[in-house]
Amino acid sequence: MADKKMTSYPKDKINILFLENISDAAARRFTGGGYTNVRRLSGALSEEELIKEIRNVHLLGIRSKTKITPGVLAAAEKLQAIGCFCIGVNQVDLTAAMHNGVVVFNAPYSNTRSVAELVIGASVMLIRRIVDKNKAAHEGIWLKDASGSFELRGKTLGIIGYGNIGSQISVLAEGLGMKVLYYDVETKLPLGNAEARRSMKELLGESDIVTLHVPELSTTRNLINKANLKFFKKGAILINYARGEVVDLDALAKALKDGLIGGAAIDVFPAEPEKNGDHFDSPLQGLSNVLLTPHIGGSTQEAQQNIGEDVSNKLFNYLERGITTGSHTLPALALPPQEGTHRILHIHNNVPGVLSEINTTLSKNKINILGQALKTNDSIGYVVLDVDKHLSRNALALLKEVKETIKTRIVY
């Protein structure tokens, strides 16, 4: 776009911080776009550490361990956007981010295949009791026995949460000859021959293997508990690759010891170590036919590459064009660029009269608006304005004085 390099905020002044070993793809997206200040740290930071690091940061990239608190956001004077290079955003205080005018992106679909494949793999391992046989072989014990070992073909898989991951597992499982049932709080159309069940109790009673793919909400906390474990088929297998708070692990441990549950694969836990090498405890340790993994459901090279590309593209498009598609804090807008204009973003509290004040203020000062889009949610309004390029600096100054303004900047 004409004059862009003269009017955009200098790229060498934009500070980008990536934590937690975010994929090289993310850094390349920005360095390839001319941004030179891309800093990468290998681990997560505590709240105190992050408050010190974030004061001059414009874009922040994190994974699941870094917590973005109101205190962190209050210290982030220049922060424009946060990229969560993972599926969830529960590590970010979204309300505080929204009221600070910080856009938050994630990658909700990028590692679905990795998780789906691991669920199928865990199903094979558990239904064949490979966990026990592997342990025995490592201990020098020959345990060649078909007792309690079965094929997946012909068995029933129950999926709780039929979203992106659950539905992909559905397709893979059916390809292996399994019958697939699913339960979701929302009405979902089945893929293939999968069948919906009206209640979780109904699904649990019919399934040989149950796999969980639900978000962490107050309604899903201890979703699988002492009461619901009684509804499982005797000897059924439970897989949790969703969220750690979804399963009552003490109740599951007792059900495994009592022989009510035949096996389990757990990848997520209510409390997880901060970094590799830290001590880890679980009531499931040492139990027969239990597969424990350290939150690696989406940890494949392909998934990390996809996540790195997805989130960095969203951050890049917001920084350079003001596009908020996929944001969890700002309303979604994607206004195409107009030649011969400068683009200004305006984030404000969603109260009556703000747009009118914006337009009146610019009109009184003879600043022509050549393109405009507004979208709101319950709390925040987001306006993208394309204005006469010769008057953009004046327009920016005027927009900063509009009542209820949270944040405003020139994109180009």
C-alpha positions as CSV (number, residue, x, y, z in Angstrom):
1,M,0.0,0.0,0.0
2,A,1.3,3.5,-0.9
3,D,3.2,5.3,1.9
4,K,2.7,2.5,4.3
5,K,6.3,2.4,5.5
6,M,6.1,6.1,6.2
7,T,3.0,6.1,8.3
8,S,3.0,2.7,10.0
9,Y,4.5,2.4,13.5
10,P,8.1,1.5,12.7
11,K,8.5,-2.3,12.7
12,D,11.8,-2.1,14.5
13,K,10.0,-0.5,17.4
14,I,7.5,-3.3,17.8
15,N,8.5,-5.7,20.6
16,I,7.3,-9.3,20.3
17,L,7.8,-11.8,23.2
18,F,7.2,-15.5,22.7
19,L,7.3,-17.8,25.8
20,E,7.2,-21.6,26.3
21,N,9.1,-22.9,23.3
22,I,6.6,-21.6,20.7
23,S,7.1,-23.0,17.3
24,D,9.8,-21.5,15.0
25,A,6.9,-20.9,12.5
26,A,5.6,-18.1,14.7
27,A,8.9,-16.3,14.8
28,R,9.4,-16.7,11.1
29,R,6.0,-15.2,10.3
30,F,7.1,-11.9,12.0
31,T,10.8,-11.8,11.1
32,G,9.8,-12.5,7.5
33,G,7.4,-9.6,7.7
34,G,10.1,-7.2,8.7
35,Y,9.8,-7.3,12.5
36,T,13.2,-7.5,14.0
37,N,12.5,-7.4,17.8
38,V,11.2,-11.0,18.3
39,R,12.4,-12.4,21.6
40,R,11.9,-16.0,22.6
41,L,12.1,-17.6,26.1
42,S,11.9,-21.3,26.6
43,G,9.7,-21.5,29.7
44,A,6.7,-19.9,31.3
45,L,7.1,-16.9,33.6
46,S,5.5,-16.2,37.0
47,E,3.2,-13.3,37.4
48,E,6.0,-11.2,39.0
49,E,8.5,-12.1,36.3
50,L,6.0,-11.4,33.5
51,I,5.1,-8.0,35.0
52,K,8.7,-7.0,34.7
53,E,9.1,-8.3,31.1
54,I,5.9,-7.1,29.6
55,R,6.0,-3.3,30.0
56,N,7.3,-2.6,26.5
57,V,5.8,-5.6,24.8
58,H,3.3,-5.1,21.9
59,L,2.6,-8.7,21.1
60,L,2.8,-11.6,23.5
61,G,2.8,-15.3,22.6
62,I,2.1,-18.0,25.3
63,R,1.1,-21.6,25.7
64,S,-0.9,-23.1,28.6
65,K,1.5,-22.5,31.5
66,T,1.7,-18.7,31.5
67,K,-1.1,-17.0,33.4
68,I,-2.3,-13.6,32.2
69,T,-3.8,-11.9,35.3
70,P,-5.3,-8.4,35.7
71,G,-2.0,-7.4,37.3
72,V,0.0,-8.5,34.2
73,L,-2.4,-6.7,32.0
74,A,-2.3,-3.5,34.1
75,A,1.5,-3.5,33.7
76,A,1.3,-4.1,29.9
77,E,1.1,-0.5,28.8
78,K,1.8,-1.2,25.1
79,L,0.3,-4.6,24.7
80,Q,-2.0,-4.9,21.7
81,A,-2.6,-8.7,21.4
82,I,-2.0,-12.0,23.1
83,G,-1.6,-15.2,21.1
84,C,-2.4,-18.4,22.9
85,F,-0.5,-21.1,21.0
86,C,-2.8,-23.9,22.1
87,I,-6.5,-24.9,22.0
88,G,-7.7,-23.1,25.2
89,V,-7.6,-19.6,26.5
90,N,-8.5,-20.3,30.2
91,Q,-5.0,-19.2,31.2
92,V,-5.9,-15.6,30.3
93,D,-8.3,-13.4,32.3
94,L,-10.4,-12.6,29.2
95,T,-12.5,-10.0,31.0
96,A,-9.5,-8.0,32.0
97,A,-8.0,-8.3,28.6
98,M,-11.2,-7.1,27.0
99,H,-11.4,-4.0,29.2
100,N,-7.8,-3.2,28.5
101,G,-8.4,-3.4,24.7
102,V,-6.2,-6.4,24.2
103,V,-7.2,-8.9,21.6
104,V,-6.7,-12.6,22.4
105,F,-6.4,-15.3,19.8
106,N,-5.8,-19.1,20.0
107,A,-5.7,-22.1,17.7
108,P,-8.8,-24.1,18.5
109,Y,-8.5,-26.6,15.6
110,S,-4.8,-26.9,14.8
111,N,-4.0,-30.0,16.9
112,T,-7.3,-32.0,16.6
113,R,-5.7,-34.7,14.5
114,S,-2.9,-35.2,16.9
115,V,-5.3,-35.6,19.8
116,A,-7.6,-37.8,17.8
117,E,-4.8,-40.2,16.8
118,L,-3.6,-40.5,20.4
119,V,-7.0,-41.4,21.6
120,I,-7.3,-44.2,19.1
121,G,-3.7,-45.3,20.0
122,A,-4.5,-45.3,23.7
123,S,-7.7,-47.3,23.0
124,V,-5.7,-50.0,21.3
125,M,-3.1,-50.1,24.1
126,L,-5.7,-50.3,26.9
127,I,-8.1,-52.8,25.3
128,R,-5.2,-55.1,24.6
129,R,-3.8,-54.5,28.1
130,I,-0.4,-53.5,26.5
131,V,0.4,-51.3,29.5
132,D,0.5,-54.3,31.9
133,K,2.4,-56.5,29.4
134,N,4.9,-53.8,28.7
135,K,5.5,-53.3,32.4
136,A,6.0,-57.1,32.9
137,A,8.4,-57.3,30.0
138,H,10.5,-54.5,31.5
139,E,10.6,-56.4,34.8
140,G,11.7,-59.6,33.1
141,I,8.4,-61.3,33.2
142,W,7.0,-63.1,30.2
143,L,3.2,-62.4,30.1
144,K,1.9,-64.0,26.9
145,D,-1.8,-64.1,27.5
146,A,-5.0,-63.3,25.6
147,S,-7.1,-63.1,28.7
148,G,-8.8,-59.7,28.9
149,S,-7.4,-58.6,25.5
150,F,-9.8,-57.6,22.8
151,E,-10.0,-56.0,19.3
152,L,-11.4,-52.6,18.8
153,R,-13.5,-53.8,15.9
154,G,-17.1,-54.3,17.0
155,K,-16.7,-52.4,20.3
156,T,-18.7,-49.3,21.2
157,L,-16.9,-46.0,21.6
158,G,-18.7,-43.3,23.6
159,I,-17.7,-39.7,22.9
160,I,-18.7,-37.0,25.5
161,G,-18.3,-33.7,23.7
162,Y,-18.8,-34.0,19.9
163,G,-16.8,-30.9,18.8
164,N,-13.8,-30.7,16.6
165,I,-11.8,-33.4,18.3
166,G,-14.7,-35.6,19.3
167,S,-16.1,-35.7,15.7
168,Q,-12.7,-36.5,14.2
169,I,-12.3,-39.4,16.6
170,S,-15.7,-40.5,15.6
171,V,-14.6,-40.9,11.9
172,L,-11.4,-42.7,12.8
173,A,-13.1,-45.1,15.2
174,E,-15.8,-46.0,12.7
175,G,-13.0,-46.7,10.1
176,L,-11.7,-49.3,12.5
177,G,-15.1,-51.0,12.7
178,M,-16.3,-49.5,16.0
179,K,-19.8,-48.4,16.8
180,V,-19.8,-44.8,17.8
181,L,-22.1,-43.1,20.3
182,Y,-21.9,-39.4,21.3
183,Y,-23.4,-37.1,23.9
184,D,-23.2,-33.3,23.7
185,V,-25.1,-30.6,25.5
186,E,-25.7,-28.9,22.1
187,T,-27.5,-30.6,19.2
188,K,-24.8,-31.9,16.8
189,L,-25.3,-33.6,13.5
190,P,-23.5,-37.0,13.4
191,L,-20.7,-37.9,11.1
192,G,-20.9,-41.3,9.4
193,N,-23.0,-43.7,11.3
194,A,-22.5,-42.2,14.8
195,E,-25.5,-42.1,17.0
196,A,-26.5,-39.4,19.5
197,R,-27.6,-40.3,23.0
198,R,-30.0,-38.2,25.0
199,S,-28.1,-38.4,28.3
200,M,-24.6,-39.1,29.5
201,K,-25.9,-41.9,31.7
202,E,-27.3,-43.6,28.6
203,L,-24.0,-43.3,26.8
204,L,-22.0,-44.6,29.7
205,G,-24.1,-47.7,30.0
206,E,-23.5,-48.7,26.4
207,S,-19.9,-47.9,25.8
208,D,-16.8,-50.1,26.0
209,I,-14.6,-47.1,25.8
210,V,-15.5,-43.6,26.9
211,T,-13.5,-40.6,25.8
212,L,-13.9,-37.0,27.1
213,H,-13.7,-33.9,24.9
214,V,-15.4,-31.1,26.9
215,P,-14.2,-27.6,28.0
216,E,-13.3,-26.7,31.5
217,L,-16.5,-25.1,32.9
218,S,-18.2,-25.1,36.2
219,T,-20.7,-27.6,34.7
220,T,-17.9,-30.0,33.7
221,R,-15.9,-30.0,36.9
222,N,-15.8,-33.6,38.2
223,L,-18.1,-34.6,35.3
224,I,-16.9,-38.1,35.9
225,N,-17.3,-38.7,39.6
226,K,-18.2,-41.4,42.1
227,A,-21.8,-41.3,41.1
228,N,-21.3,-41.4,37.3
229,L,-18.6,-44.1,37.5
230,K,-21.3,-46.4,38.6
231,F,-23.1,-46.0,35.3
232,F,-20.1,-47.4,33.3
233,K,-20.2,-50.9,31.9
234,K,-18.1,-53.2,34.1
235,G,-14.6,-53.2,32.8
236,A,-15.0,-50.2,30.5
237,I,-12.1,-47.9,29.7
238,L,-12.0,-44.2,30.3
239,I,-9.9,-41.7,28.3
240,N,-9.5,-38.1,29.4
241,Y,-7.6,-35.9,26.9
242,A,-9.8,-32.8,27.7
243,R,-9.2,-30.9,30.9
244,G,-7.8,-32.0,34.2
245,E,-10.7,-30.9,36.3
246,V,-13.2,-33.0,34.4
247,V,-12.4,-36.3,36.2
248,D,-12.4,-37.0,40.0
249,L,-9.1,-38.9,40.0
250,D,-9.6,-40.3,43.5
251,A,-13.0,-41.7,42.6
252,L,-11.5,-43.1,39.4
253,A,-8.6,-44.7,41.3
254,K,-11.0,-46.5,43.6
255,A,-13.1,-47.7,40.6
256,L,-10.0,-49.1,39.0
257,K,-8.9,-50.8,42.2
258,D,-12.4,-52.3,42.7
259,G,-12.4,-53.6,39.1
260,L,-15.4,-51.5,38.0
261,I,-13.3,-49.7,35.4
262,G,-10.9,-51.9,33.3
263,G,-8.4,-49.2,32.3
264,A,-7.8,-45.5,31.9
265,A,-5.7,-43.1,29.8
266,I,-5.2,-39.7,31.5
267,D,-3.2,-36.9,29.8
268,V,-4.5,-33.9,31.8
269,F,-4.5,-33.3,35.6
270,P,-6.0,-30.9,38.1
271,A,-2.5,-29.8,39.1
272,E,0.4,-30.1,36.7
273,P,4.1,-29.4,37.2
274,E,5.4,-26.1,35.9
275,K,8.2,-27.5,33.8
276,N,9.9,-30.7,32.6
277,G,11.7,-32.6,35.4
278,D,9.4,-31.3,38.2
279,H,7.9,-33.9,40.6
280,F,4.5,-35.2,39.6
281,D,2.0,-37.0,41.8
282,S,-1.3,-38.7,41.0
283,P,-3.6,-41.2,42.7
284,L,-3.5,-43.3,39.5
285,Q,0.2,-44.0,39.7
286,G,1.1,-47.7,39.9
287,L,-2.4,-48.9,39.0
288,S,-2.9,-51.7,36.5
289,N,-3.8,-50.9,32.9
290,V,-3.5,-47.1,33.4
291,L,-1.7,-45.0,30.8
292,L,-0.5,-41.6,32.2
293,T,1.0,-39.0,29.9
294,P,2.2,-35.4,30.6
295,H,-0.3,-33.3,28.8
296,I,1.0,-34.3,25.3
297,G,-2.3,-34.8,23.5
298,G,-1.5,-32.1,21.0
299,S,2.3,-32.3,21.3
300,T,3.4,-33.4,17.8
301,Q,5.7,-31.6,15.4
302,E,2.8,-31.2,13.0
303,A,0.4,-29.8,15.5
304,Q,3.0,-27.3,16.8
305,Q,3.7,-26.2,13.3
306,N,0.0,-25.7,12.6
307,I,-0.6,-23.8,15.8
308,G,2.4,-21.6,15.2
309,E,1.2,-20.7,11.8
310,D,-2.4,-20.2,12.8
311,V,-1.9,-18.0,15.8
312,S,0.9,-16.0,14.3
313,N,-1.2,-15.3,11.2
314,K,-4.0,-14.0,13.4
315,L,-1.6,-11.8,15.3
316,F,0.1,-10.5,12.1
317,N,-3.3,-9.7,10.5
318,Y,-4.4,-7.8,13.5
319,L,-1.2,-5.8,13.8
320,E,-1.1,-4.9,10.1
321,R,-4.8,-4.7,9.1
322,G,-6.9,-4.6,12.3
323,I,-8.5,-8.0,11.6
324,T,-10.0,-9.6,14.7
325,T,-11.5,-12.8,13.3
326,G,-11.1,-15.5,15.9
327,S,-10.7,-13.0,18.8
328,H,-12.0,-13.9,22.3
329,T,-12.1,-10.3,23.5
330,L,-12.9,-8.0,20.6
331,P,-15.8,-8.3,18.2
332,A,-14.8,-9.9,14.9
333,L,-14.1,-7.5,12.0
334,A,-12.3,-7.9,8.7
335,L,-12.5,-4.7,6.7
336,P,-10.7,-4.9,3.4
337,P,-8.0,-2.3,2.9
338,Q,-8.6,0.8,0.8
339,E,-5.9,2.4,-1.4
340,G,-5.0,6.0,-0.5
341,T,-6.2,5.9,3.1
342,H,-4.8,5.4,6.5
343,R,-6.5,2.9,8.9
344,I,-7.2,3.7,12.5
345,L,-8.6,1.3,15.1
346,H,-10.7,2.5,18.0
347,I,-11.7,0.3,20.9
348,H,-14.2,1.7,23.4
349,N,-16.7,0.8,26.1
350,N,-20.0,-0.2,24.5
351,V,-22.2,2.7,25.6
352,P,-24.7,4.7,23.4
353,G,-23.4,7.6,21.5
354,V,-19.7,6.7,21.0
355,L,-20.0,6.1,17.2
356,S,-22.0,9.3,16.9
357,E,-19.3,11.2,18.7
358,I,-16.6,9.7,16.5
359,N,-18.3,10.7,13.4
360,T,-19.3,14.2,14.6
361,T,-15.8,14.9,15.9
362,L,-14.1,13.9,12.6
363,S,-16.8,15.7,10.5
364,K,-16.4,19.0,12.4
365,N,-12.6,18.8,11.7
366,K,-13.3,18.1,8.0
367,I,-11.7,14.6,8.2
368,N,-13.3,12.5,5.5
369,I,-14.1,8.8,6.5
370,L,-13.6,6.7,3.4
371,G,-14.4,3.4,5.0
372,Q,-15.9,2.4,8.4
373,A,-17.0,-0.7,10.2
374,L,-18.3,-1.1,13.8
375,K,-19.0,-4.3,15.7
376,T,-19.9,-4.6,19.4
377,N,-20.3,-7.2,22.1
378,D,-22.0,-6.7,25.5
379,S,-19.0,-4.7,26.8
380,I,-16.8,-3.5,24.0
381,G,-17.2,-1.6,20.7
382,Y,-14.6,-1.9,18.0
383,V,-14.4,0.5,15.1
384,V,-12.2,0.3,12.0
385,L,-11.9,3.6,10.2
386,D,-10.2,4.3,6.8
387,V,-9.6,8.1,6.6
388,D,-7.9,10.6,4.4
389,K,-4.2,9.8,4.7
390,H,-3.1,13.4,4.9
391,L,-5.3,13.9,8.0
392,S,-4.7,10.6,9.9
393,R,-2.5,12.0,12.6
394,N,-5.0,14.7,13.5
395,A,-7.8,12.1,13.4
396,L,-5.9,9.9,15.8
397,A,-5.4,12.7,18.3
398,L,-9.1,13.6,18.1
399,L,-10.2,9.9,18.6
400,K,-8.1,9.6,21.7
401,E,-10.3,12.3,23.3
402,V,-13.6,10.6,22.5
403,K,-15.4,9.6,25.7
404,E,-15.2,5.9,26.6
405,T,-12.1,5.3,24.5
406,I,-10.0,2.3,25.7
407,K,-7.4,2.2,23.0
408,T,-6.8,3.6,19.6
409,R,-3.9,3.3,17.1
410,I,-3.0,3.9,13.4
411,V,-2.4,0.6,11.7
412,Y,-1.0,2.0,8.5
